[in-house]
Structure formats: C-alpha cells, structure tokens
Amino acid sequence: MTVGPEVRFRTITRAFFLRMAPHEQAPTLRALYADNLERLLGALTFCAARKIQLYRMPCEPFRLNEHTIGQKVLQEMAPKLAPFGREAERLGIRVLMHPDQFVVLNSVSPQVVKQSIGILERHALVFDLLGLPRSPWSALIVHGGKSGRADELVSVIKDLPAGIHTRLVLENDERAYSATQILEICRRAGVPMVFDPHHHVVKEKLDTYEHPSIAEMVRESKTTWPDPKWQLAHLSNGLEFFGDLRHSDLITSVPTALLRVPWVEVEAKGKELAVYQLRKQWPTFA
C-alpha cells in the first residue's frame, strides 16, 4: 500500500465469507480477486512512474485462497494473472513478499510447521500464477522463527517444495537469530540472506550504523546470493531513538555499507514518502 490513496487493496473477513450462502462465495471472491489484480497492476504503474524498482507485494491480495473455492477461482483466473510478471519484467520492477509472523518453519509444534508450509505454498502458487520467477529474485522473506532450533530450520527448508525453496530468503531479527546465526543457517540450507542492519544494532546493542560488523555482514550476506547483483538488504531507522525497534516514518540515517548493496528495501512507515526523502538526501539511491 501507499501512504497516499493511489494503491489500496480490497479485503474480506473470514467470518463474513463463511456466513455467506455457498452460491455467493465464488462470485464474491471472483470480483475481489479481479479488483485486486487491477490494483496490483496499478502498483506497478505507480512504481514505474516514480522510478521505484522494488515492490513489496501484500500477503493476501487473493484472500481466502486456502479454501477450495478460493483455489478454484484463482486457477480460473490464471490467464489473467500471468501477464503481471511480464509487466513487472518489462518495467524493471522486482516483486517480493514478506509472509506474516505466523510462518514459523522450526516451531516445536508439528501442526504449526505444517500450517507454515501451507501458507508459503499458497504464496508460492500466487507467485507462480502471476508469472514471477522461481528464484530469490522474487523473494519470499521470513525470519528464523523459534530460537535455538537452527538444525530443525535447516532440515525443514531442505525439504520444502521447489516453488517455496527456490524463492525462500531468510532475514536476521532482533530476538531469536542474530545476523551471524542466520548467515550460518542460510549457508547450511542453501538459501540467500537479507541483512537488516537495524535488527542487527538492536540485537547487538550497538550505538552506530558504522560498526565494523555491519560492513562485514553486508559482505558476507552477499556471498549467499546465487547472483551477487540480486543481493537485497533492508533499511530502517528507530522511531524515537537509535535502538528503537519500531520503524520511523522517514529515513534519517543510512549505514555507509548499504551504499554498496544493489537492492535496498526501505522499511519505513512513510513508505513512498520515505523513498522520496531518501533520494533527496542520498542521491546514490536515486
């Protein structure tokens, strides 16, 4: 979504959907999916007009596709969905997604692991139907999950279906897995790493983005990408103070090491406004 009204998606609650008469469900989802597909295409147009080359797609533009009727409607729409990937490629826009926090691939609960894989399977199916490549160019980015279960995480990742595994990217966080730990897991599992400097400074209790470990993690995480030109990092600032985990509206501080990263995803509440401000202050990102 955008801060402004340009990119907005329709939604429907599960409770409302389940209260509907069976004969109403398919037409409702068909209309919802068609509308949100147009909004996805509109997001590409929005980004292209502003020379924004990376777009984080929302997790559920095709909500409720875990239901049989939702899957059926999606498959019916396949010919209309496929041009999205071609349009993104034509415009030079990289599309990725951050599945929600309910994805915990190394949970102590087998049921949670099963549900997490199911969520990723549905996201991967949407990416397939949208014509997005099966590679970390079209990344599905998740955190490490349950702390102290690196072996279990590596094991689950290695057995993931191709649609997920070929796109899966892991990110360090501020609680469960440090940047060093995620780097090791990525190397063992054979998936790329997104380095988030702000999570790193919070986790390690650093007081500057110029700490040598940040440049080191930028260098090391680059080696996990099948194509170094695809390397992706995150950029955010603390809301009220340097080590505040909450994201600020705009970007006021940039780690020097990130200036060497080919793809930087801005994580700020100000969204496109933060990108505008960033480009004014740091022309490297223009």
Secondary structure by P-SEA (a helix, b strand, c coil): ccccccbbbbbbbaaaaaaccccaaaaaaaaaaaaaaaaaaaaaaaaaaacccccccccccccccccaaaaaaaaaacccccaaaaaaaaabbbbbbbcccccccccccaaaaaaaaaaaaaaaaaaaaacccccccccccccccccccaaaaaaaaaaccccccccbbbbbccccccaaaaaaaaaaacbbbbbbaaaaaaaacccccccaaaaaaaaaaaaaccccccccbbbbbbccccccccccccccccccccccccbbbbbcccaaaaaaaaaaaccccc
